[in-house]
Amino acid sequence: DPPAYANGPVQGYRLFLTETATGREQNVEVDGLSYRLEGLKKFTEYSLRFLAYNRYGPGVSTEDVTVTTLSD
């Protein structure tokens, strides 16, 4: 969902995806309110967090969400 209190119009969203075992983080720019992650490793734990940004800069990120991928 969009931020409850935005300091101006939201220009986009940023997704931070971290592979828990290695600590390797990826940063993805997202235009809408949904995004499909592809190319993830099997049976791997990932931590995700999101933030909205506008012309004044990034907002506060969400709490981390931890997920584990299944097989294929």
C-alpha positions in Angstrom: 0.0 0.0 0.0 1.1 3.6 -0.5 2.5 5.4 2.6 -0.3 6.7 4.9 1.5 10.1 5.3 3.5 11.1 2.2 5.4 14.4 2.1 4.3 15.0 -1.5 3.4 12.7 -4.4 5.1 9.3 -4.5 7.4 9.0 -7.5 8.3 5.4 -7.0 9.3 2.6 -4.7 12.5 0.8 -3.9 12.8 -2.8 -3.0 15.8 -4.1 -1.1 16.3 -7.8 -1.4 19.0 -9.5 0.8 20.1 -13.1 0.5 20.3 -13.9 4.2 23.2 -16.4 4.1 25.6 -14.2 2.1 24.4 -10.8 3.0 24.3 -9.9 -0.7 21.8 -7.1 -1.2 20.0 -6.0 -4.4 18.2 -2.7 -4.9 15.3 -2.6 -7.4 13.4 0.4 -8.5 9.6 -0.4 -8.7 7.1 1.9 -10.4 3.8 0.4 -9.3 2.5 -1.4 -6.2 3.5 -4.9 -7.3 6.6 -6.5 -8.6 7.5 -10.1 -9.6 10.9 -11.4 -8.3 12.5 -13.8 -10.7 15.8 -15.7 -10.7 15.8 -16.5 -7.0 17.7 -19.5 -5.7 15.9 -22.7 -4.5 15.5 -23.3 -0.8 17.1 -19.9 0.1 16.1 -17.4 2.7 15.7 -13.8 1.7 14.9 -10.6 3.6 12.9 -7.9 1.9 12.1 -4.3 2.8 10.5 -1.5 0.9 10.4 2.3 0.9 8.7 5.0 -1.1 10.5 8.1 -2.5 9.5 11.4 -4.0 11.3 14.6 -5.0 12.3 15.2 -1.4 14.1 11.8 -1.1 13.4 8.4 0.3 10.9 7.8 3.1 11.2 5.4 6.0 11.6 1.7 5.0 9.3 -1.0 6.2 10.3 -3.6 8.7 12.1 -6.6 7.1 10.0 -9.4 5.8 11.8 -12.8 5.7 10.8 -15.4 3.1 12.2 -18.7 2.0 11.9 -20.0 -1.5 10.7 -23.5 -2.3 12.0 -25.9 -5.0 11.2 -25.1 -8.6 
